[in-house]
Every structure is written in structure tokens, then in C-alpha cells.
């Protein structure tokens, strides 16, 4: 099978050499980011502790005292990941 290449004219029968370094898009950011965060065993542990705080007989303190730091940590991580991914999208457009 012979392949003829003509300079300046793209051949759409073959794939491009385009590289995409970004992880997320607008629709997949939240689910994939939560998945990435809950892959870490320590985050799952803190979520379990937070859920157990809602059982009054087990928890001597308010559930907010555990959920607020966990939510704040997730939010900061999501903001950092979002910023990094926007930078990757920009770099992909330039290259």
C-alpha cells in the first residue's frame, strides 16, 4: 500500500500528531476531580469520620467541625487543579 504525501495539503485519512495535556473539560471537572481526591485513602478516612459525626451517640462535637475543614481542603485542591488545567489548555493552544 503506497502513501502519497503532498506538502501543504492535509491528508484526513490519518490521525494528527496533536497532543492534549489537559485532564478536564467543563463537564468532567467536578466528577473527575472528586474521583481523584477520593482515590487518596486519607480523604476517604476523613469522609468516614465526618459521616460518623452525624450519629449523636458517637460524636461529642458538631459534624460541622469535621466537614468544614474537609470541604475547605477539597475546595482549595479543586481550585488549584482547575487553575493548573486552565494553564494546560492554554499551553495546548500555543503548541
Secondary structure, 3 states (H helix, E strand, C coil): CCCCCCCCCCCCCCCCCCCCCCCCCCCCHHHHHHHHHHCCHHHHHHHHHHHHCCCCCCCCCCCHHHHHHHHHHHHHHHHHHHHHHHHHHHHHHHC
